[in-house]
Amino acid sequence: MGSIKKYCGRDNIMINEKEIMLSNIFSILDQNINNSKLIDKENLLILINGVDLSVCGKDRKIKTGDIVTVANLIHGG
């Protein structure tokens, strides 16, 4: 979350859709994050309801009530 939270300026983004595809998350991030080009989309950890995206599948539908967590894998120490 770190730098993503910093660029977004808030702790979370609420999405008011009953259902969207996970692939739409990046366009939503682009709309809500200042300098979104600074986010390395290849080095993100994406969790859906606490489950790693690599386990639950990249073309998954996100439904009302699902919690999507996006965090940088690379960060300062």
Helices and strands as residue ranges (DSSP letters): H 2-8, E 19-21, G 22-24, H 25-32, G 36-38, G 41-43, E 44-48, E 51-52, H 53-56, E 61-63, E 68-72
